[in-house]
Amino acid sequence: MEQPSSLTFWINGKLVSVNNPDISITLVSFLRSRGLTGTKVSCREGSCGACTVLQGRLTGPNLDQLEEIAINACITPLISLHGSHVTTVEGVGGTRDVLHP
């Protein structure tokens, strides 16, 4: 697999750019290194669901349809997220701001 020179995606609505991303880093490791610790690490094999996040991608012939799926962050390579929107538990809302509708 050829290593990409840069990676751009969104986490909880904020644009993230990573130059020369390490192809061995998983999404959960990246999230936790950025202080987003609501995504938990438990089984490290994708079977328990503690690391579940929402991945959104634009699809369709005109890229006008949003497809959202639940993914296991512990087994998702960071480099597979180019152009994606990732929503973690922190992005759903909280009592300090307002609850997500």
C-alpha positions in Angstrom: 0.0 0.0 0.0 1.4 3.4 -1.0 1.6 5.9 1.8 -0.5 9.0 1.1 1.2 12.4 1.5 -1.8 14.0 3.2 -5.1 13.1 4.7 -8.1 15.4 5.1 -11.3 14.6 6.9 -13.7 16.1 9.5 -14.1 15.1 13.2 -17.3 16.4 14.8 -17.6 19.1 12.2 -14.0 20.3 12.4 -11.6 20.0 9.5 -8.5 17.8 10.2 -5.5 17.6 8.0 -2.6 15.1 8.6 0.6 15.3 6.7 2.4 12.1 6.0 0.0 9.9 8.0 1.3 6.7 9.5 -0.5 3.8 7.7 -0.4 1.7 10.9 -2.4 4.1 13.0 -6.1 3.3 13.7 -8.8 5.8 14.1 -9.3 5.1 17.8 -5.6 5.8 18.5 -5.7 9.0 16.6 -8.9 10.2 18.3 -7.6 9.4 21.8 -4.3 11.2 21.0 -6.3 14.3 20.3 -8.1 14.2 23.6 -11.3 12.6 22.3 -11.4 9.9 24.9 -15.2 9.1 24.7 -14.3 6.5 22.1 -13.2 3.6 24.2 -10.6 0.8 23.5 -11.6 -2.6 24.8 -11.3 -5.7 22.6 -9.2 -4.2 19.8 -10.8 -6.5 17.3 -14.1 -4.8 16.5 -16.4 -7.2 18.3 -17.5 -5.3 21.5 -18.7 -2.0 20.0 -17.0 0.3 22.6 -15.2 2.1 19.9 -18.2 2.7 17.6 -18.3 6.0 15.7 -20.3 7.3 12.8 -18.7 7.7 9.4 -20.4 9.9 6.8 -19.5 10.0 3.1 -21.0 11.8 0.1 -22.1 9.3 -2.5 -24.1 9.1 -5.7 -23.3 10.2 -9.2 -23.3 13.9 -8.2 -22.0 13.3 -4.6 -25.3 14.7 -3.3 -26.3 11.8 -1.1 -25.1 11.4 2.4 -24.4 7.8 3.5 -23.7 7.3 7.2 -22.6 4.0 8.8 -21.4 2.9 12.2 -17.8 1.8 12.1 -15.4 0.2 14.7 -12.6 2.8 15.3 -10.3 0.2 16.7 -9.9 -1.6 13.4 -10.4 1.3 11.0 -7.1 2.5 9.5 -6.9 6.3 9.8 -5.8 6.6 6.1 -9.2 5.1 5.0 -11.0 8.2 6.1 -9.9 10.7 3.5 -12.9 12.9 2.7 -15.1 11.4 5.4 -17.0 13.0 8.3 -16.5 11.2 11.6 -18.8 11.8 14.5 -17.7 10.6 18.0 -19.7 10.6 21.2 -18.3 14.0 21.9 -19.9 15.3 18.7 -23.4 14.1 19.6 -23.9 16.9 22.2 -23.9 17.2 25.9 -25.4 19.0 28.8 -22.9 21.9 28.8 -24.1 23.0 25.4 -27.4 21.6 24.2 -28.5 18.1 23.7 -28.4 16.7 20.1 -31.9 16.7 18.7 
